[in-house]
């Protein structure tokens, strides 16, 4: 019976591993990554708005090139 108690006593000690420096660093890196992801998610609407504006400008330029090439007799891109 003593050997069972001894095994159980060791088992309790092993159940609480110490936190290593690597685990602390990994936890800190995870927190930084989560914060950066939240910042990026918060910026998303502004980025989408600017992308939409740039897309509209690019389309206008494309149509202007098509019309210019048609009028001047050049080939369209």
N, C-alpha and C positions, 0 to 999 in steps of 0.2 A: 504493500500500500504506500509505503514511503516513496517508492520510485515513481508512482503515479503522481503523487503530490509534487515531487521534484520536477517532473515533466510539465505539469500544469503551471508551476511557478515560472519555469523558463519560457513557457509559451506566452504568459502574460507580459513578460519583459520584451519578448520579440514582437508583440503586437503594437508596440509604440516605437516605431523607428524614428531616429533623429532626422531632422530636416537638414539636408546638405546644402552647401553653398550653391551647387548647381540647381537644386530645386528652387532656391530663393531667386536665383537669376532667371530661371525659366518662368517663374510666377510673375516677376517684374516685367519680363519681355511680353508675356501674354497680356498683362494689363496695359502696356504701351500699345500693343497691336489693337486691342479692343478700343482704346481711346482714339487711335488714328482712324479706325474704321468708322467710329461714330462721327468724327469730324468730317470725313469724306461723305458720309450719308447726309449730314446736315448741309453740305455744300451742293449736293446733287441738283436741286431745283435751279440754282443759279447757273451751274454748268450746262444744264439742259437748255436754259433760255439763251445763253450765248451761242451754243451749238446750233440752235434753231435759227438765230439771226445770221450766223455765218453760212448756213445752208441756203437761206433765202438769197443772200448776196451772191453766192456761187451760182445759183440757178439764174439770177438776173444776168450775170456776166455771160453765162453759157448762151442764153437766148440772144443777148446783144451780139455775141460772136456769130451766131447762126444768121442773124439778120444782116450783119455787116458783110459776111462772106457771100450771102445770097445777092445782095445789092452790088457788091464789087466783083462778083463773078468768081470768087475763090472757092476752094473746097472747105466744107465744114469739118471741124475736128471730130 
